[in-house]
Amino acid sequence: MIKIYHNPRCSKSRSAVSILEEKGIAFEIVKYMDEALTAAELEELLDKLDMDASELLRTNEAIWKSDFADKEMENDELILLMIEHPKLMERPIVVNGNKAVVARPPEKVLEVL
């Protein structure tokens, strides 16, 4: 089953959901902003994405710029930071089995179908 880590307030995330719906593909929505991911879940996502935590980080967010941009942080610290502040996580993330993609632009969702 395809899983999409979705933020309904994000236009890119809504577009990715629309693409999946238009294709008639069954999928599960994970509203990670409402229910925090665990460190293990985020690490698993990073493995599937083949990314370091720093690559999944939204560095243009105000909280990043004001509170964290000037700090050196290890991968584990960045994972915990994204769990504490989920808006710092790039979205949407679409997972199909062992493959995942950050669907930016939304059409990248097609890469894991």
C-alpha positions as CSV (number, residue, x, y, z in Angstrom):
1,M,0.0,0.0,0.0
2,I,1.3,3.4,-0.9
3,K,1.6,5.8,2.0
4,I,1.8,9.6,1.8
5,Y,3.1,11.8,4.6
6,H,0.7,14.7,4.1
7,N,0.3,18.2,5.4
8,P,-3.2,19.4,4.2
9,R,-2.0,23.0,4.5
10,C,0.7,22.5,1.9
11,S,-0.2,23.0,-1.7
12,K,2.4,20.5,-3.0
13,S,1.1,17.9,-0.6
14,R,-2.5,18.4,-1.7
15,S,-1.4,18.2,-5.4
16,A,0.4,14.9,-4.7
17,V,-2.8,13.5,-3.1
18,S,-4.7,14.7,-6.2
19,I,-2.3,12.9,-8.5
20,L,-2.8,9.6,-6.6
21,E,-6.6,10.1,-6.6
22,E,-6.6,10.8,-10.4
23,K,-4.6,7.7,-11.0
24,G,-7.1,5.6,-9.0
25,I,-4.4,4.4,-6.7
26,A,-5.2,3.3,-3.2
27,F,-3.1,5.0,-0.5
28,E,-2.9,5.7,3.1
29,I,-2.6,9.3,4.4
30,V,-0.3,9.9,7.4
31,K,-0.9,13.4,8.9
32,Y,2.5,13.7,10.5
33,M,1.7,17.2,11.7
34,D,-1.1,15.8,13.9
35,E,0.6,12.7,15.1
36,A,4.4,12.9,15.6
37,L,6.6,10.3,14.0
38,T,9.0,8.3,16.1
39,A,12.7,8.5,15.6
40,A,12.6,4.9,14.2
41,E,9.9,5.9,11.7
42,L,11.8,8.9,10.5
43,E,15.0,7.0,10.3
44,E,13.2,4.3,8.2
45,L,11.8,7.1,5.9
46,L,15.3,8.6,5.5
47,D,16.7,5.1,4.5
48,K,13.9,4.7,1.9
49,L,14.6,8.2,0.6
50,D,18.4,7.5,0.7
51,M,18.8,10.9,2.4
52,D,20.5,12.3,5.5
53,A,18.3,14.2,7.9
54,S,19.8,17.5,6.7
55,E,18.5,16.9,3.2
56,L,14.9,16.5,4.5
57,L,15.1,19.7,6.5
58,R,13.1,22.8,5.5
59,T,15.7,25.5,6.2
60,N,13.5,28.4,5.0
61,E,11.1,27.9,7.9
62,A,11.1,30.8,10.4
63,I,11.7,28.6,13.4
64,W,14.8,27.1,11.7
65,K,16.2,30.5,10.9
66,S,15.6,32.0,14.3
67,D,16.4,29.1,16.6
68,F,18.7,26.6,14.8
69,A,20.4,27.8,11.7
70,D,23.5,28.9,13.6
71,K,23.9,25.6,15.4
72,E,25.9,22.6,14.2
73,M,23.7,19.5,14.6
74,E,24.3,15.8,14.0
75,N,21.9,13.6,12.1
76,D,20.3,12.2,15.2
77,E,19.8,15.7,16.6
78,L,18.1,16.8,13.3
79,I,15.8,13.8,13.4
80,L,14.7,14.7,17.0
81,L,14.3,18.3,15.9
82,M,12.0,17.3,13.0
83,I,10.0,15.2,15.4
84,E,9.6,18.1,17.8
85,H,8.9,20.6,15.0
86,P,7.3,18.5,12.2
87,K,6.9,21.6,9.9
88,L,10.7,21.4,9.5
89,M,10.3,18.2,7.5
90,E,10.1,18.4,3.7
91,R,6.8,17.2,2.3
92,P,5.0,15.4,0.9
93,I,6.8,12.1,1.2
94,V,5.4,9.2,-0.8
95,V,6.4,5.6,0.1
96,N,5.8,2.5,-1.9
97,G,7.4,-0.6,-0.4
98,N,11.1,0.1,0.0
99,K,11.0,3.2,-2.3
100,A,10.2,6.7,-1.3
101,V,10.3,10.2,-2.8
102,V,9.8,13.7,-1.6
103,A,7.2,14.7,-4.1
104,R,8.5,18.2,-4.9
105,P,7.3,18.9,-7.5
106,P,4.2,16.8,-6.9
107,E,4.7,14.9,-10.2
108,K,7.7,13.1,-8.5
109,V,5.1,10.9,-6.9
110,L,5.0,9.0,-10.2
111,E,8.6,7.8,-9.6
112,V,7.5,5.4,-6.9
113,L,4.4,4.0,-8.6
